[in-house]
Amino acid sequence: MLNFATFGCYFLTFRLIFVLIIQLKAVKTQDTFNYQRIETAIHYIVNHFDAQPDLEEVAAQVHLSPYHFQKMFTDWAGVSPKKFLQYISLTNAKQLLTQKQTTLSQTAYEVGLSSPSRLHDLFINIEGMTPAEFKNGGKKLSINYSFTYSPFGEVLIASTSKGICHLAFIEEQSNGLQVLQKAFPQAHFQARQDTVQQNALRIFTQDWTTLEEIKLHLKGTPFQLKVWESLLKIPHGHLVTYGSIAKQIKQVKASRAVGTAVGKNPIAYLIPCHRVIQSSGHLGQYHWGSTRKKAIVGWEMAKYERG
């Protein structure tokens, strides 16, 4: 059974893999060996988390002195082994959730979401497609798309003249493109990264308070659009339940339908469906993989706790 205590581990695994990929052409044999050592250390911590292994114990697994292991781990992961264990603390995750069990509107008020520095203010324009566009599969729509890397793996991002219409984590470019084309079978596609995409992708690397407005061009039913809009109000570094979303949209008995709508979210990360969890406290499933969900949640909570 997966739990909160593992999400930070997977975040670091994804980050290490990402760093390895972008440096692959220039990497030396020693660099590859060092990466393998860190990956081994991460897997050891994942498998022995309950025993709280100390620095010496983990360092011994990769045949390094504690001093050299700490330096290598910090260089690769951007955080010390001790901090790494702190960020994946089950207690911290549960406390954060417990503090935010009020409705989303109350939560928004408490954390000052009326400020333009908050995430949901970046998304002030969710422009749903017309019924005609929805019915004809995007006929006459011109869609630009491009592939790029994020801290959580490769992504395919697509946009129309109105905004971002698709963002997905992918394993293979060809398969990812097929999914996009299936969603808009009548649209015209062009391999091109435009300024709309470039602005949206900055959310992975820039201070959110400095970002420009991000516009979304969504294809969905009225109920789905309402759920997705509600997701945008979840503060960075916080988690809510499916039941909370149902209350927010005034559909108290529609938790299951909310879950279905969340699962059909076409815009990964920008619409933060990864912040919705089960009422039991388990993170639950994720359209782009439960492991990736743990990575994203861990990354966001680490950034939130560091202020």
Phi and psi restraints in degrees (value plus and minus 20) as a CYANA .aco file:
   2 LEU   PHI    -104.5   -64.5
   2 LEU   PSI     128.1   168.1
   3 ASN   PHI    -163.5  -123.5
   3 ASN   PSI     158.9   198.9
   4 PHE   PHI     -78.3   -38.3
   4 PHE   PSI     -48.7    -8.7
   5 ALA   PHI     -88.1   -48.1
   5 ALA   PSI     -32.2     7.8
   6 THR   PHI    -122.4   -82.4
   6 THR   PSI     -28.9    11.1
   7 PHE   PHI     -87.1   -47.1
   7 PHE   PSI     -53.4   -13.4
   8 GLY   PHI     -85.7   -45.7
   8 GLY   PSI     -55.1   -15.1
   9 CYS   PHI     -79.7   -39.7
   9 CYS   PSI     -66.6   -26.6
  10 TYR   PHI     -89.0   -49.0
  10 TYR   PSI     -51.8   -11.8
  11 PHE   PHI     -78.7   -38.7
  11 PHE   PSI     -67.3   -27.3
  12 LEU   PHI     -87.8   -47.8
  12 LEU   PSI     -57.8   -17.8
  13 THR   PHI     -78.8   -38.8
  13 THR   PSI     -67.4   -27.4
  14 PHE   PHI     -82.7   -42.7
  14 PHE   PSI     -61.3   -21.3
  15 ARG   PHI     -83.8   -43.8
  15 ARG   PSI     -62.3   -22.3
  16 LEU   PHI     -83.3   -43.3
  16 LEU   PSI     -63.4   -23.4
  17 ILE   PHI     -81.4   -41.4
  17 ILE   PSI     -61.6   -21.6
  18 PHE   PHI     -81.7   -41.7
  18 PHE   PSI     -66.3   -26.3
  19 VAL   PHI     -82.3   -42.3
  19 VAL   PSI     -60.2   -20.2
  20 LEU   PHI     -83.2   -43.2
  20 LEU   PSI     -61.3   -21.3
  21 ILE   PHI     -83.1   -43.1
  21 ILE   PSI     -68.7   -28.7
  22 ILE   PHI     -92.6   -52.6
  22 ILE   PSI     -35.5     4.5
  23 GLN   PHI    -126.6   -86.6
  23 GLN   PSI     -10.9    29.1
  24 LEU   PHI     -77.6   -37.6
  24 LEU   PSI     -62.6   -22.6
  25 LYS   PHI     -86.6   -46.6
  25 LYS   PSI     -49.8    -9.8
  26 ALA   PHI    -121.2   -81.2
  26 ALA   PSI     -23.2    16.8
  27 VAL   PHI     -90.2   -50.2
  27 VAL   PSI     125.1   165.1
  28 LYS   PHI    -122.7   -82.7
  28 LYS   PSI     148.1   188.1
  29 THR   PHI     -77.6   -37.6
  29 THR   PSI     -62.0   -22.0
  30 GLN   PHI     -85.2   -45.2
  30 GLN   PSI     -57.7   -17.7
  31 ASP   PHI     -82.5   -42.5
  31 ASP   PSI     -62.8   -22.8
  32 THR   PHI     -82.3   -42.3
  32 THR   PSI     -62.1   -22.1
  33 PHE   PHI     -83.5   -43.5
  33 PHE   PSI     -61.9   -21.9
  34 ASN   PHI     -83.9   -43.9
  34 ASN   PSI     -61.6   -21.6
  35 TYR   PHI     -79.4   -39.4
  35 TYR   PSI     -63.7   -23.7
  36 GLN   PHI     -82.8   -42.8
  36 GLN   PSI     -55.2   -15.2
  37 ARG   PHI     -84.3   -44.3
  37 ARG   PSI     -65.1   -25.1
  38 ILE   PHI     -85.2   -45.2
  38 ILE   PSI     -60.5   -20.5
  39 GLU   PHI     -81.8   -41.8
  39 GLU   PSI     -61.6   -21.6
  40 THR   PHI     -81.4   -41.4
  40 THR   PSI     -62.0   -22.0
  41 ALA   PHI     -83.1   -43.1
  41 ALA   PSI     -61.8   -21.8
  42 ILE   PHI     -83.4   -43.4
  42 ILE   PSI     -64.8   -24.8
  43 HIS   PHI     -82.7   -42.7
  43 HIS   PSI     -55.7   -15.7
  44 TYR   PHI     -85.5   -45.5
  44 TYR   PSI     -63.1   -23.1
  45 ILE   PHI     -84.2   -44.2
  45 ILE   PSI     -60.9   -20.9
  46 VAL   PHI     -78.9   -38.9
  46 VAL   PSI     -65.1   -25.1
  47 ASN   PHI     -99.1   -59.1
  47 ASN   PSI     -35.7     4.3
  48 HIS   PHI    -146.6  -106.6
  48 HIS   PSI       6.4    46.4
  49 PHE   PHI     -79.5   -39.5
  49 PHE   PSI     -60.5   -20.5
  50 ASP   PHI     -80.9   -40.9
  50 ASP   PSI     -45.1    -5.1
  51 ALA   PHI    -107.7   -67.7
  51 ALA   PSI     -23.8    16.2
  52 GLN   PHI      29.7    69.7
  52 GLN   PSI      42.6    82.6
  53 PRO   PHI     -81.9   -41.9
  53 PRO   PSI     118.7   158.7
  54 ASP   PHI    -107.1   -67.1
  54 ASP   PSI     158.5   198.5
  55 LEU   PHI     -78.9   -38.9
  55 LEU   PSI     -63.5   -23.5
  56 GLU   PHI     -83.5   -43.5
  56 GLU   PSI     -61.4   -21.4
  57 GLU   PHI     -84.2   -44.2
  57 GLU   PSI     -65.8   -25.8
  58 VAL   PHI     -89.5   -49.5
  58 VAL   PSI     -60.6   -20.6
  59 ALA   PHI     -79.0   -39.0
  59 ALA   PSI     -57.0   -17.0
  60 ALA   PHI     -84.7   -44.7
  60 ALA   PSI     -49.0    -9.0
  61 GLN   PHI     -87.6   -47.6
  61 GLN   PSI     -43.9    -3.9
  62 VAL   PHI    -134.1   -94.1
  62 VAL   PSI      -5.3    34.7
  63 HIS   PHI      37.6    77.6
  63 HIS   PSI      27.8    67.8
  64 LEU   PHI    -149.8  -109.8
  64 LEU   PSI     136.1   176.1
  65 SER   PHI     -91.0   -51.0
  65 SER   PSI     133.2   173.2
  66 PRO   PHI     -73.7   -33.7
  66 PRO   PSI     -58.7   -18.7
  67 TYR   PHI     -83.4   -43.4
  67 TYR   PSI     -70.2   -30.2
  68 HIS   PHI     -89.6   -49.6
  68 HIS   PSI     -55.2   -15.2
  69 PHE   PHI     -85.1   -45.1
  69 PHE   PSI     -64.8   -24.8
  70 GLN   PHI     -79.7   -39.7
  70 GLN   PSI     -63.5   -23.5
  71 LYS   PHI     -84.6   -44.6
  71 LYS   PSI     -65.1   -25.1
  72 MET   PHI     -85.2   -45.2
  72 MET   PSI     -64.1   -24.1
  73 PHE   PHI     -81.4   -41.4
  73 PHE   PSI     -65.6   -25.6
  74 THR   PHI     -85.0   -45.0
  74 THR   PSI     -59.2   -19.2
  75 ASP   PHI     -82.5   -42.5
  75 ASP   PSI     -62.6   -22.6
  76 TRP   PHI     -98.0   -58.0
  76 TRP   PSI     -64.5   -24.5
  77 ALA   PHI    -113.9   -73.9
  77 ALA   PSI     -37.8     2.2
  78 GLY   PHI      60.2   100.2
  78 GLY   PSI     -10.4    29.6
  79 VAL   PHI    -175.4  -135.4
  79 VAL   PSI     128.5   168.5
  80 SER   PHI     -94.0   -54.0
  80 SER   PSI     139.3   179.3
  81 PRO   PHI     -77.4   -37.4
  81 PRO   PSI     -57.1   -17.1
  82 LYS   PHI     -85.3   -45.3
  82 LYS   PSI     -66.1   -26.1
  83 LYS   PHI     -83.9   -43.9
  83 LYS   PSI     -56.0   -16.0
  84 PHE   PHI     -77.6   -37.6
  84 PHE   PSI     -66.2   -26.2
  85 LEU   PHI     -86.1   -46.1
  85 LEU   PSI     -55.1   -15.1
  86 GLN   PHI     -86.2   -46.2
  86 GLN   PSI     -60.8   -20.8
  87 TYR   PHI     -87.6   -47.6
  87 TYR   PSI     -44.5    -4.5
  88 ILE   PHI    -119.0   -79.0
  88 ILE   PSI      -2.0    38.0
  89 SER   PHI     -83.5   -43.5
  89 SER   PSI     105.1   145.1
  90 LEU   PHI     -82.6   -42.6
  90 LEU   PSI     -57.8   -17.8
  91 THR   PHI     -81.6   -41.6
  91 THR   PSI     -65.0   -25.0
  92 ASN   PHI     -81.3   -41.3
  92 ASN   PSI     -62.6   -22.6
  93 ALA   PHI     -84.1   -44.1
  93 ALA   PSI     -62.7   -22.7
  94 LYS   PHI     -88.5   -48.5
  94 LYS   PSI     -59.0   -19.0
  95 GLN   PHI     -82.6   -42.6
  95 GLN   PSI     -60.9   -20.9
  96 LEU   PHI     -82.7   -42.7
  96 LEU   PSI     -62.2   -22.2
  97 LEU   PHI     -87.2   -47.2
  97 LEU   PSI     -63.2   -23.2
  98 THR   PHI     -81.2   -41.2
  98 THR   PSI     -57.6   -17.6
  99 GLN   PHI     -88.4   -48.4
  99 GLN   PSI     -38.8     1.2
 100 LYS   PHI    -138.3   -98.3
 100 LYS   PSI      20.0    60.0
 101 GLN   PHI    -108.5   -68.5
 101 GLN   PSI     -13.8    26.2
 102 THR   PHI     -97.5   -57.5
 102 THR   PSI     158.5   198.5
 103 THR   PHI     -87.9   -47.9
 103 THR   PSI     141.9   181.9
 104 LEU   PHI     -82.3   -42.3
 104 LEU   PSI     -57.0   -17.0
 105 SER   PHI     -86.0   -46.0
 105 SER   PSI     -60.1   -20.1
 106 GLN   PHI     -86.1   -46.1
 106 GLN   PSI     -61.8   -21.8
 107 THR   PHI     -80.1   -40.1
 107 THR   PSI     -65.2   -25.2
 108 ALA   PHI     -77.8   -37.8
 108 ALA   PSI     -62.8   -22.8
 109 TYR   PHI     -85.3   -45.3
 109 TYR   PSI     -63.1   -23.1
 110 GLU   PHI     -83.5   -43.5
 110 GLU   PSI     -57.1   -17.1
 111 VAL   PHI    -116.8   -76.8
 111 VAL   PSI     -12.2    27.8
 112 GLY   PHI      55.3    95.3
 112 GLY   PSI      18.8    58.8
 113 LEU   PHI     -89.1   -49.1
 113 LEU   PSI     -27.1    12.9
 114 SER   PHI     -91.7   -51.7
 114 SER   PSI     -34.2     5.8
 115 SER   PHI     -92.5   -52.5
 115 SER   PSI     121.0   161.0
 116 PRO   PHI     -87.4   -47.4
 116 PRO   PSI     -28.5    11.5
 117 SER   PHI    -101.3   -61.3
 117 SER   PSI     -26.6    13.4
 118 ARG   PHI    -110.2   -70.2
 118 ARG   PSI     136.6   176.6
 119 LEU   PHI     -77.3   -37.3
 119 LEU   PSI     -68.2   -28.2
 120 HIS   PHI     -85.2   -45.2
 120 HIS   PSI     -40.1    -0.1
 121 ASP   PHI     -91.5   -51.5
 121 ASP   PSI     -35.9     4.1
 122 LEU   PHI     -93.4   -53.4
 122 LEU   PSI     -40.2    -0.2
 123 PHE   PHI    -132.3   -92.3
 123 PHE   PSI      30.9    70.9
 124 ILE   PHI    -100.0   -60.0
 124 ILE   PSI     -24.0    16.0
 125 ASN   PHI    -151.6  -111.6
 125 ASN   PSI      75.0   115.0
 126 ILE   PHI    -120.4   -80.4
 126 ILE   PSI      88.0   128.0
 127 GLU   PHI    -127.1   -87.1
 127 GLU   PSI      74.8   114.8
 128 GLY   PHI     -84.2   -44.2
 128 GLY   PSI     130.1   170.1
 129 MET   PHI     -89.5   -49.5
 129 MET   PSI     133.1   173.1
 130 THR   PHI     -88.0   -48.0
 130 THR   PSI     139.0   179.0
 131 PRO   PHI     -74.3   -34.3
 131 PRO   PSI     -56.8   -16.8
 132 ALA   PHI     -85.5   -45.5
 132 ALA   PSI     -63.5   -23.5
 133 GLU   PHI     -83.8   -43.8
 133 GLU   PSI     -59.5   -19.5
 134 PHE   PHI     -83.4   -43.4
 134 PHE   PSI     -62.4   -22.4
 135 LYS   PHI     -92.8   -52.8
 135 LYS   PSI     -60.0   -20.0
 136 ASN   PHI    -113.1   -73.1
 136 ASN   PSI      -5.8    34.2
 137 GLY   PHI      48.1    88.1
 137 GLY   PSI       9.7    49.7
 138 GLY   PHI      65.4   105.4
 138 GLY   PSI       1.2    41.2
 139 LYS   PHI     -78.9   -38.9
 139 LYS   PSI     116.0   156.0
 140 LYS   PHI      55.3    95.3
 140 LYS   PSI     -22.6    17.4
 141 LEU   PHI     -98.9   -58.9
 141 LEU   PSI     118.4   158.4
 142 SER   PHI    -126.7   -86.7
 142 SER   PSI     100.0   140.0
 143 ILE   PHI    -138.6   -98.6
 143 ILE   PSI     103.1   143.1
 144 ASN   PHI    -112.0   -72.0
 144 ASN   PSI     123.3   163.3
 145 TYR   PHI    -161.6  -121.6
 145 TYR   PSI     136.1   176.1
 146 SER   PHI    -175.8  -135.8
 146 SER   PSI     141.6   181.6
 147 PHE   PHI    -132.8   -92.8
 147 PHE   PSI     120.4   160.4
 148 THR   PHI    -175.6  -135.6
 148 THR   PSI     152.7   192.7
 149 TYR   PHI    -124.6   -84.6
 149 TYR   PSI     125.6   165.6
 150 SER   PHI    -144.5  -104.5
 150 SER   PSI     152.9   192.9
 151 PRO   PHI     -82.5   -42.5
 151 PRO   PSI     -30.8     9.2
 152 PHE   PHI    -138.7   -98.7
 152 PHE   PSI       1.3    41.3
 153 GLY   PHI      94.9   134.9
 153 GLY   PSI     158.6   198.6
 154 GLU   PHI     -91.5   -51.5
 154 GLU   PSI     123.6   163.6
 155 VAL   PHI    -147.4  -107.4
 155 VAL   PSI     132.7   172.7
 156 LEU   PHI    -131.8   -91.8
 156 LEU   PSI     103.0   143.0
 157 ILE   PHI    -141.1  -101.1
 157 ILE   PSI     120.8   160.8
 158 ALA   PHI    -157.5  -117.5
 158 ALA   PSI     131.2   171.2
 159 SER   PHI    -167.0  -127.0
 159 SER   PSI     133.1   173.1
 160 THR   PHI    -130.1   -90.1
 160 THR   PSI    -194.6  -154.6
 161 SER   PHI     -87.3   -47.3
 161 SER   PSI     -37.0     3.0
 162 LYS   PHI    -114.4   -74.4
 162 LYS   PSI     -41.0    -1.0
 163 GLY   PHI     134.5   174.5
 163 GLY   PSI    -190.4  -150.4
 164 ILE   PHI     -91.5   -51.5
 164 ILE   PSI     107.5   147.5
 165 CYS   PHI    -132.8   -92.8
 165 CYS   PSI     -30.0    10.0
 166 HIS   PHI    -181.6  -141.6
 166 HIS   PSI     115.4   155.4
 167 LEU   PHI    -170.6  -130.6
 167 LEU   PSI     101.0   141.0
 168 ALA   PHI    -163.2  -123.2
 168 ALA   PSI     122.1   162.1
 169 PHE   PHI     -98.2   -58.2
 169 PHE   PSI     115.9   155.9
 170 ILE   PHI    -150.7  -110.7
 170 ILE   PSI     137.2   177.2
 171 GLU   PHI    -122.1   -82.1
 171 GLU   PSI     -55.5   -15.5
 172 GLU   PHI    -154.0  -114.0
 172 GLU   PSI     115.8   155.8
 173 GLN   PHI     -82.3   -42.3
 173 GLN   PSI     -61.6   -21.6
 174 SER   PHI     -83.6   -43.6
 174 SER   PSI     -62.4   -22.4
 175 ASN   PHI     -87.4   -47.4
 175 ASN   PSI     -59.5   -19.5
 176 GLY   PHI     -82.6   -42.6
 176 GLY   PSI     -60.8   -20.8
 177 LEU   PHI     -87.4   -47.4
 177 LEU   PSI     -56.0   -16.0
 178 GLN   PHI     -82.8   -42.8
 178 GLN   PSI     -59.4   -19.4
 179 VAL   PHI     -83.7   -43.7
 179 VAL   PSI     -63.2   -23.2
 180 LEU   PHI     -82.9   -42.9
 180 LEU   PSI     -66.0   -26.0
 181 GLN   PHI     -85.8   -45.8
 181 GLN   PSI     -52.4   -12.4
 182 LYS   PHI     -88.2   -48.2
 182 LYS   PSI     -53.0   -13.0
 183 ALA   PHI     -91.2   -51.2
 183 ALA   PSI     -49.5    -9.5
 184 PHE   PHI    -151.9  -111.9
 184 PHE   PSI      49.7    89.7
 185 PRO   PHI     -84.4   -44.4
 185 PRO   PSI     -40.8    -0.8
 186 GLN   PHI    -123.9   -83.9
 186 GLN   PSI     -18.4    21.6
 187 ALA   PHI    -100.6   -60.6
 187 ALA   PSI     141.2   181.2
 188 HIS   PHI    -117.5   -77.5
 188 HIS   PSI     105.8   145.8
 189 PHE   PHI    -129.1   -89.1
 189 PHE   PSI     121.9   161.9
 190 GLN   PHI    -158.0  -118.0
 190 GLN   PSI     108.8   148.8
 191 ALA   PHI     -95.5   -55.5
 191 ALA   PSI      78.6   118.6
 192 ARG   PHI    -182.1  -142.1
 192 ARG   PSI     112.2   152.2
 193 GLN   PHI    -116.5   -76.5
 193 GLN   PSI      92.2   132.2
 194 ASP   PHI    -116.6   -76.6
 194 ASP   PSI     159.0   199.0
 195 THR   PHI     -86.9   -46.9
 195 THR   PSI     -48.8    -8.8
 196 VAL   PHI     -82.5   -42.5
 196 VAL   PSI     -65.0   -25.0
 197 GLN   PHI     -86.9   -46.9
 197 GLN   PSI     -63.6   -23.6
 198 GLN   PHI     -79.8   -39.8
 198 GLN   PSI     -61.4   -21.4
 199 ASN   PHI     -84.6   -44.6
 199 ASN   PSI     -63.2   -23.2
 200 ALA   PHI     -85.8   -45.8
 200 ALA   PSI     -59.0   -19.0
 201 LEU   PHI     -88.7   -48.7
 201 LEU   PSI     -37.9     2.1
 202 ARG   PHI     -85.3   -45.3
 202 ARG   PSI     -35.0     5.0
 203 ILE   PHI     -83.8   -43.8
 203 ILE   PSI     -41.9    -1.9
 204 PHE   PHI    -100.3   -60.3
 204 PHE   PSI     -42.3    -2.3
 205 THR   PHI    -144.0  -104.0
 205 THR   PSI     -38.5     1.5
 206 GLN   PHI    -126.4   -86.4
 206 GLN   PSI     141.8   181.8
 207 ASP   PHI     -84.3   -44.3
 207 ASP   PSI     104.7   144.7
 208 TRP   PHI     -80.9   -40.9
 208 TRP   PSI     -43.9    -3.9
 209 THR   PHI     -92.4   -52.4
 209 THR   PSI     -33.0     7.0
 210 THR   PHI    -122.4   -82.4
 210 THR   PSI     -21.5    18.5
 211 LEU   PHI     -97.5   -57.5
 211 LEU   PSI     130.7   170.7
 212 GLU   PHI    -100.3   -60.3
 212 GLU   PSI     148.9   188.9
 213 GLU   PHI     -79.3   -39.3
 213 GLU   PSI     114.7   154.7
 214 ILE   PHI    -128.1   -88.1
 214 ILE   PSI     100.3   140.3
 215 LYS   PHI    -118.4   -78.4
 215 LYS   PSI     122.3   162.3
 216 LEU   PHI    -138.6   -98.6
 216 LEU   PSI     119.6   159.6
 217 HIS   PHI    -138.8   -98.8
 217 HIS   PSI      77.4   117.4
 218 LEU   PHI    -124.3   -84.3
 218 LEU   PSI     126.0   166.0
 219 LYS   PHI    -131.4   -91.4
 219 LYS   PSI      90.8   130.8
 220 GLY   PHI    -191.0  -151.0
 220 GLY   PSI     149.5   189.5
 221 THR   PHI     -94.9   -54.9
 221 THR   PSI     143.1   183.1
 222 PRO   PHI     -74.8   -34.8
 222 PRO   PSI     -59.2   -19.2
 223 PHE   PHI     -85.6   -45.6
 223 PHE   PSI     -63.8   -23.8
 224 GLN   PHI     -82.4   -42.4
 224 GLN   PSI     -63.9   -23.9
 225 LEU   PHI     -80.7   -40.7
 225 LEU   PSI     -57.5   -17.5
 226 LYS   PHI     -86.3   -46.3
 226 LYS   PSI     -61.6   -21.6
 227 VAL   PHI     -85.7   -45.7
 227 VAL   PSI     -66.0   -26.0
 228 TRP   PHI     -83.0   -43.0
 228 TRP   PSI     -58.0   -18.0
 229 GLU   PHI     -84.6   -44.6
 229 GLU   PSI     -57.4   -17.4
 230 SER   PHI     -84.7   -44.7
 230 SER   PSI     -56.8   -16.8
 231 LEU   PHI     -81.0   -41.0
 231 LEU   PSI     -52.6   -12.6
 232 LEU   PHI     -86.5   -46.5
 232 LEU   PSI     -35.0     5.0
 233 LYS   PHI    -111.3   -71.3
 233 LYS   PSI     -22.2    17.8
 234 ILE   PHI     -96.8   -56.8
 234 ILE   PSI     101.0   141.0
 235 PRO   PHI     -83.4   -43.4
 235 PRO   PSI     132.3   172.3
 236 HIS   PHI     -80.4   -40.4
 236 HIS   PSI     112.8   152.8
 237 GLY   PHI      62.4   102.4
 237 GLY   PSI      -8.3    31.7
 238 HIS   PHI    -143.8  -103.8
 238 HIS   PSI     139.8   179.8
 239 LEU   PHI    -147.4  -107.4
 239 LEU   PSI     126.9   166.9
 240 VAL   PHI    -155.5  -115.5
 240 VAL   PSI     148.7   188.7
 241 THR   PHI    -120.4   -80.4
 241 THR   PSI     145.6   185.6
 242 TYR   PHI     -81.6   -41.6
 242 TYR   PSI     -56.3   -16.3
 243 GLY   PHI     -83.2   -43.2
 243 GLY   PSI     -56.2   -16.2
 244 SER   PHI     -83.9   -43.9
 244 SER   PSI     -60.2   -20.2
 245 ILE   PHI     -84.7   -44.7
 245 ILE   PSI     -62.1   -22.1
 246 ALA   PHI     -79.9   -39.9
 246 ALA   PSI     -60.7   -20.7
 247 LYS   PHI     -86.7   -46.7
 247 LYS   PSI     -59.9   -19.9
 248 GLN   PHI     -80.8   -40.8
 248 GLN   PSI     -58.5   -18.5
 249 ILE   PHI    -113.9   -73.9
 249 ILE   PSI      -9.0    31.0
 250 LYS   PHI      41.8    81.8
 250 LYS   PSI      20.1    60.1
 251 GLN   PHI    -150.6  -110.6
 251 GLN   PSI      46.6    86.6
 252 VAL   PHI     -75.7   -35.7
 252 VAL   PSI     -55.5   -15.5
 253 LYS   PHI    -112.8   -72.8
 253 LYS   PSI      -7.1    32.9
 254 ALA   PHI    -128.5   -88.5
 254 ALA   PSI      10.8    50.8
 255 SER   PHI     -78.6   -38.6
 255 SER   PSI     -59.8   -19.8
 256 ARG   PHI     -86.8   -46.8
 256 ARG   PSI     -62.4   -22.4
 257 ALA   PHI     -85.4   -45.4
 257 ALA   PSI     -56.5   -16.5
 258 VAL   PHI     -81.2   -41.2
 258 VAL   PSI     -64.1   -24.1
 259 GLY   PHI     -78.9   -38.9
 259 GLY   PSI     -60.0   -20.0
 260 THR   PHI     -85.1   -45.1
 260 THR   PSI     -63.0   -23.0
 261 ALA   PHI     -85.3   -45.3
 261 ALA   PSI     -60.3   -20.3
 262 VAL   PHI     -80.9   -40.9
 262 VAL   PSI     -61.7   -21.7
 263 GLY   PHI     -86.4   -46.4
 263 GLY   PSI     -40.1    -0.1
 264 LYS   PHI    -118.1   -78.1
 264 LYS   PSI     -10.9    29.1
 265 ASN   PHI     -76.7   -36.7
 265 ASN   PSI     101.2   141.2
 266 PRO   PHI    -108.4   -68.4
 266 PRO   PSI     -23.5    16.5
 267 ILE   PHI    -139.6   -99.6
 267 ILE   PSI      74.4   114.4
 268 ALA   PHI     -83.1   -43.1
 268 ALA   PSI     123.6   163.6
 269 TYR   PHI      45.1    85.1
 269 TYR   PSI     -71.1   -31.1
 270 LEU   PHI     -78.5   -38.5
 270 LEU   PSI     -64.7   -24.7
 271 ILE   PHI    -116.1   -76.1
 271 ILE   PSI      85.5   125.5
 272 PRO   PHI     -99.5   -59.5
 272 PRO   PSI      46.3    86.3
 273 CYS   PHI     -87.6   -47.6
 273 CYS   PSI     -35.4     4.6
 274 HIS   PHI     -88.8   -48.8
 274 HIS   PSI     -32.9     7.1
 275 ARG   PHI    -109.7   -69.7
 275 ARG   PSI     -15.4    24.6
 276 VAL   PHI    -122.9   -82.9
 276 VAL   PSI     107.6   147.6
 277 ILE   PHI    -149.6  -109.6
 277 ILE   PSI     154.2   194.2
 278 GLN   PHI     -96.1   -56.1
 278 GLN   PSI     135.9   175.9
 279 SER   PHI     -84.4   -44.4
 279 SER   PSI     -41.0    -1.0
 280 SER   PHI     -93.7   -53.7
 280 SER   PSI     -34.0     6.0
 281 GLY   PHI      82.4   122.4
 281 GLY   PSI     -32.2     7.8
 282 HIS   PHI     -93.1   -53.1
 282 HIS   PSI     124.8   164.8
 283 LEU   PHI     -85.0   -45.0
 283 LEU   PSI     -53.9   -13.9
 284 GLY   PHI      60.8   100.8
 284 GLY   PSI    -190.1  -150.1
 285 GLN   PHI    -101.9   -61.9
 285 GLN   PSI     149.0   189.0
 286 TYR   PHI    -170.8  -130.8
 286 TYR   PSI     117.0   157.0
 287 HIS   PHI     -74.9   -34.9
 287 HIS   PSI     -53.9   -13.9
 288 TRP   PHI    -126.2   -86.2
 288 TRP   PSI       4.6    44.6
 289 GLY   PHI      85.8   125.8
 289 GLY   PSI     109.7   149.7
 290 SER   PHI     -85.4   -45.4
 290 SER   PSI     -51.7   -11.7
 291 THR   PHI     -84.5   -44.5
 291 THR   PSI     -63.1   -23.1
 292 ARG   PHI     -84.8   -44.8
 292 ARG   PSI     -55.5   -15.5
 293 LYS   PHI     -81.1   -41.1
 293 LYS   PSI     -64.1   -24.1
 294 LYS   PHI     -81.8   -41.8
 294 LYS   PSI     -59.0   -19.0
 295 ALA   PHI     -82.4   -42.4
 295 ALA   PSI     -65.8   -25.8
 296 ILE   PHI     -86.6   -46.6
 296 ILE   PSI     -66.2   -26.2
 297 VAL   PHI     -81.7   -41.7
 297 VAL   PSI     -63.2   -23.2
 298 GLY   PHI     -82.3   -42.3
 298 GLY   PSI     -62.5   -22.5
 299 TRP   PHI     -82.6   -42.6
 299 TRP   PSI     -65.2   -25.2
 300 GLU   PHI     -87.2   -47.2
 300 GLU   PSI     -61.3   -21.3
 301 MET   PHI     -87.2   -47.2
 301 MET   PSI     -56.7   -16.7
 302 ALA   PHI     -82.4   -42.4
 302 ALA   PSI     -64.5   -24.5
 303 LYS   PHI     -85.3   -45.3
 303 LYS   PSI     -58.4   -18.4
 304 TYR   PHI     -86.0   -46.0
 304 TYR   PSI     -63.3   -23.3
 305 GLU   PHI     -89.7   -49.7
 305 GLU   PSI     -47.7    -7.7
 306 ARG   PHI    -102.2   -62.2
 306 ARG   PSI     -25.3    14.7
